[in-house]
Structure formats: C-alpha cells, structure tokens
Amino acid sequence: MVVGGRDPDRAEALAARHPHATADSVEVAVRGSDVVLCCTGAREPVLRRT
C-alpha cells in the first residue's frame, strides 16, 4: 500500500499507522495502483483521467 498526499508529512503520518504502507507522491501512488481511493474537499479534480 502506498499513501500519497500533497503534504508529505501528513502522508507519512498516515502510512505509519499501517504496518505495510509507505508514503510517496500522489503521482507515484496512483501510477502503481489497481485501486485509488481519494478523500478530498477539493472543488476541482485532483486526478486526471488518462
């Protein structure tokens, strides 16, 4: 499991709560994923469909 986030410190803190998780950039996390979960209050898309 890879946790990606705009704030690297927060992504690392979340990843630290799971024994098999690591933290990286959002791009790296999404590129290597079969499933992407996104929780955001953003008013514009944060992921582009390719």
C-alpha positions in Angstrom: 0.0 0.0 0.0 1.3 3.4 -0.9 -0.2 6.6 0.7 0.2 9.7 -1.5 -0.6 13.2 -0.5 0.0 16.9 -1.2 1.6 17.2 2.3 4.4 14.7 2.6 4.4 14.9 6.4 0.7 14.0 6.7 1.1 11.2 4.1 4.0 9.7 6.1 2.0 10.0 9.4 -0.9 8.1 7.8 1.3 5.5 6.3 3.0 5.0 9.7 -0.4 3.8 11.1 -0.3 0.7 8.8 2.5 -1.9 9.1 2.8 -2.4 5.3 2.3 1.1 4.0 4.8 3.6 2.6 4.4 7.2 1.7 5.3 8.8 -1.7 4.0 11.4 -4.0 0.4 11.2 -5.3 1.7 10.5 -8.8 3.8 7.6 -7.7 1.0 6.2 -5.5 -1.6 6.4 -8.4 0.7 5.1 -11.2 1.4 1.8 -9.3 -2.2 1.2 -8.2 -5.0 -1.1 -9.2 -7.4 0.8 -6.9 -7.3 4.5 -6.0 -9.3 6.0 -3.1 -9.5 9.7 -2.9 -10.8 11.7 0.0 -10.8 15.4 -0.6 -12.8 18.6 -0.1 -11.4 20.0 -3.4 -13.7 21.8 -5.7 -11.7 20.9 -8.8 -10.5 17.4 -9.9 -7.3 16.3 -8.2 -6.7 13.4 -10.6 -6.8 13.4 -14.4 -8.2 10.5 -16.2 -5.9 9.2 -18.9 
